Amino acid sequence: MPVTTRNQAKASNVNPRVETPVFSNANDSDTNTSDHAPPDSPTPEDVVDDDDPPQPTTHKEKGHKRSQSSISICNVSDPSVVQYFHGWQARMDALIEEAKQHGIDIYDEVRLVTEVAERSFAIVKSVEEYKKKNGNAQRDIKVVQFSGATTEDLQRLSWDKILIIDFDALLASVKLHIPAERHDKITSTAPDLRKVLEELEGFIGTQVEAGARISIDQWLIAAHRILKENVGVFVWTELRLSSAKSRPVYIEEEKGNKTTFLTGIIDYGLATIDSTNLSAVAAHILSISTQVPSNETVAALRGYHITFVIIEAKNDREDLQDHIPQVVLQCIALREAGIRPKNENDIIVFCLANSKQWIFGVIDCATKQIYRTAEVDINERDILGILLVFIFWASAKSGDILSLIEALIHQPSKPTSRP
C-alpha cells in the first residue's frame, strides 16, 4: 500500500493530520519537551528517591519544543570544561567527607546536598569505568536520561523509522482478534470507566503529571477487572530500567564508534501473565518484590509468558507526540536490560497518556521500526474503542500485535471518519 510521508505532505501543502491513511511516515524534525510542573507543584519525578542526576529545570508551556538533549558533563568534549568539572567534583567529594568526619552529615540540609551530589556523580563514574574497561579508546560517548530524550537521540541510534497507524483501521482489526467473552466484559466495563473519568474531570488538577496519573490509574484498574479471571495483572510504578549507580544500560554502535548510556525510570510497567497457576505466580511476585528492586522482580518472571507494556504519563499541557523519543528509548532499555523473555525481546509495546489522550505504539528491534497511533482523545471518541485497544495491548502477545499491524500495511488505504 502507498505510504504518505510528512515531508511529501508538507511539499504539497497538505496537512498530514487531515489525511487518513492506515500508515503515514513520521520522520520529521520534532524534538522532545520535558515534563515540568509549575514552580510550586513538583511532579513525581521531583520527589521520588531517584538515583539519576536531576535534569536542569526550565518551566515550559505546552507545545514548547526541547532544543537539546540531556545536558551531561559526559557529553562535553571541551577539555578545559572537563578539567574544571573534575576539580569541582574533587572539592565536593572533599566537602562531603569533611561533613562526615565532623558528624554534620546527619542534618537534613547536608544530607540532601550529599545525596544529590552522589546521584549526580554516579553516571560520571560509570562512564569513566567504561572508558577504562575499553582501554580509554576514543569513542563518541553520550549519556541520555529518558526524560531528556530527543529525536536526535533516536537518530543517533538509527531509530528514525516511524509509521503512524490510523486508529480506526487498528480498532477494526482489534475487534476481530478480541475473544467474544472478553469483548463483552470490556463493553460492560466501559460505561463505568467513562463515569469515573467524568467525575474526575474538574475535580483533579491535571496540569501536573501527578494529577493526570490519577486518571491513568483508572484505566489500569479497569484492565485488572477485565482480565483478572483469565490472566495475572501486575503493575509496577516508577520502575527503574537503568540505574546510574549500578549497571547502567548502554548501547554500542560500531558505526561511528558510538556508545550511548541510557538512564532513568518508567512511570508504569504493566504486565499480564498467562499461567495455569495464577495464585502461585502472584505469591512468587509478592515474595520477591519486597526483597529486590522492581526491575529484578520483572526479570524473575522470564519463565512465564508475560506481556509487558511500558506506559509513560504526561500532564495535560504536554503534546504527547513530543515524548515519542522518551518512550522508545525506554523500550530499547527494557530490551537491553534483559528483563523480558528472550523469545519476545525484540518486540515491545508502549503507551503514552495523559488524562485525555492516548498514543498506542510498538517497536520492532529487529528492524528498528516504530509504529504508533496519533493522539486519541477520549472526549472525541466512544471510550469503548480506546478501551478495546488498551486491553488488546495489555493482554495480547507482543508478536501478535506486530503481526496485526503488519497485516494492516497490506490493506488498501481507505479514508475513514471519526465517530
Secondary structure, 3 states (H helix, E strand, C coil): CCCEEHHHHHHCCCCCCCCCCCEEECCCCCCCCCCCCCCCCCCHHHHCCCCCCCCCCCCCCCCCCCCCCCCCHHHCCCHHHHHHHHHHHHHHHHHHHHHHHCCHHHCHHHHHHHHHHHHHHHHHHHHHHHHHHCCCCCCEEEEEEHHHCCHHHHHHCCCCEEEEECHHHHHHHHHHHCCHHHHHHHHHHHHHHHHHHHHHECCECCCCHHHHHHHHHHHHHHHHHHHCCCCEEEEEEEEEEECCCCCCEEEEECCCCEEEEEEEEEEEEEEEEECCCHHHHHHHHHHHHCCCCHHHHHHCCCCCEEEEEEEEECCCCCCHHHHHHHHHHHHHHHHHHCCCCHHHCCEEEEEEECCCEEEEEEEECCCCEEEEECCEECCCCCHHHHHHHHHHHHHCCHHHHHHHHHHHHCCCCCCCCCC
